[in-house]
Amino acid sequence: KRLREEGLDIPGDMAVMGFDNTPVAAHVHPGLSSVRQPMREAGQRAMEALVQFLWQGIELRGVEQLPCELVVRGSTTAHVIW
């Protein structure tokens, strides 16, 4: 909203991205492009690691990366590079 008040065109003059893909992202104008993260799965994995550490003494080693997804809406334009 603030960018439009300043006379900027979204996404023409400036692209805007969010991170978390909250429900409101689809309902603002223009729709907010965002990164969808598997929050439920991340929480579940973290809890499993904590339980294993506390109850079984198994230490967490390394970093686990969960897949994210780009959700393109009207606040950006998408260019796919292969």
BAGU-492450 format. One record per residue (C-alpha): residue number from 1; x, y, z. Coordinates in nm, 3 decimals, m for minus. Layout:
! residues N
{r NUM, {X, Y, Z}}
...
This chain:
! residues 82
{r 1, {0.000, 0.000, 0.000}}
{r 2, {0.277, 0.240, 0.093}}
{r 3, {0.460, 0.185, m0.236}}
{r 4, {0.144, 0.263, m0.432}}
{r 5, {0.094, 0.578, m0.222}}
{r 6, {0.441, 0.683, m0.335}}
{r 7, {0.334, 0.637, m0.697}}
{r 8, {0.523, 0.315, m0.762}}
{r 9, {0.376, 0.038, m0.974}}
{r 10, {0.393, m0.314, m0.835}}
{r 11, {0.547, m0.520, m0.990}}
{r 12, {0.643, m0.278, m1.272}}
{r 13, {0.866, m0.048, m1.066}}
{r 14, {0.931, m0.276, m0.772}}
{r 15, {0.864, m0.640, m0.696}}
{r 16, {0.755, m0.735, m0.344}}
{r 17, {0.804, m1.077, m0.184}}
{r 18, {0.686, m1.230, 0.140}}
{r 19, {0.819, m1.524, 0.332}}
{r 20, {0.581, m1.767, 0.507}}
{r 21, {0.286, m1.747, 0.267}}
{r 22, {0.038, m1.636, 0.530}}
{r 23, {m0.329, m1.657, 0.428}}
{r 24, {m0.357, m1.279, 0.385}}
{r 25, {m0.092, m1.291, 0.107}}
{r 26, {m0.355, m1.405, m0.143}}
{r 27, {m0.608, m1.141, m0.038}}
{r 28, {m0.412, m0.816, m0.068}}
{r 29, {m0.389, m0.619, m0.391}}
{r 30, {m0.182, m0.711, m0.574}}
{r 31, {m0.151, m1.061, m0.433}}
{r 32, {0.177, m1.103, m0.246}}
{r 33, {0.424, m1.350, m0.395}}
{r 34, {0.570, m1.555, m0.115}}
{r 35, {0.777, m1.854, m0.015}}
{r 36, {0.571, m2.139, 0.127}}
{r 37, {0.755, m2.327, 0.402}}
{r 38, {0.656, m2.662, 0.553}}
{r 39, {0.610, m2.515, 0.903}}
{r 40, {0.413, m2.808, 1.043}}
{r 41, {0.674, m3.058, 0.923}}
{r 42, {0.958, m2.840, 1.056}}
{r 43, {0.792, m2.825, 1.397}}
{r 44, {0.732, m3.198, 1.398}}
{r 45, {1.094, m3.275, 1.306}}
{r 46, {1.223, m3.035, 1.572}}
{r 47, {1.005, m3.197, 1.837}}
{r 48, {1.118, m3.546, 1.734}}
{r 49, {1.483, m3.439, 1.761}}
{r 50, {1.421, m3.284, 2.104}}
{r 51, {1.247, m3.597, 2.231}}
{r 52, {1.528, m3.818, 2.102}}
{r 53, {1.784, m3.596, 2.272}}
{r 54, {1.602, m3.572, 2.604}}
{r 55, {1.482, m3.931, 2.635}}
{r 56, {1.743, m4.127, 2.444}}
{r 57, {2.051, m3.904, 2.459}}
{r 58, {2.076, m3.895, 2.078}}
{r 59, {2.237, m3.569, 1.972}}
{r 60, {2.119, m3.387, 1.663}}
{r 61, {2.393, m3.364, 1.405}}
{r 62, {2.392, m3.162, 1.087}}
{r 63, {2.119, m2.955, 0.930}}
{r 64, {1.806, m3.082, 0.764}}
{r 65, {1.668, m2.875, 0.480}}
{r 66, {1.300, m2.905, 0.402}}
{r 67, {1.165, m2.816, 0.058}}
{r 68, {1.013, m2.472, 0.008}}
{r 69, {0.789, m2.355, m0.274}}
{r 70, {0.773, m2.021, m0.451}}
{r 71, {0.414, m1.899, m0.482}}
{r 72, {0.401, m1.633, m0.753}}
{r 73, {0.120, m1.379, m0.734}}
{r 74, {0.070, m1.029, m0.870}}
{r 75, {0.341, m0.855, m0.665}}
{r 76, {0.618, m1.007, m0.878}}
{r 77, {0.681, m1.142, m1.222}}
{r 78, {0.836, m1.485, m1.256}}
{r 79, {1.128, m1.563, m1.481}}
{r 80, {1.233, m1.925, m1.494}}
{r 81, {1.603, m1.984, m1.556}}
{r 82, {1.702, m2.339, m1.649}}
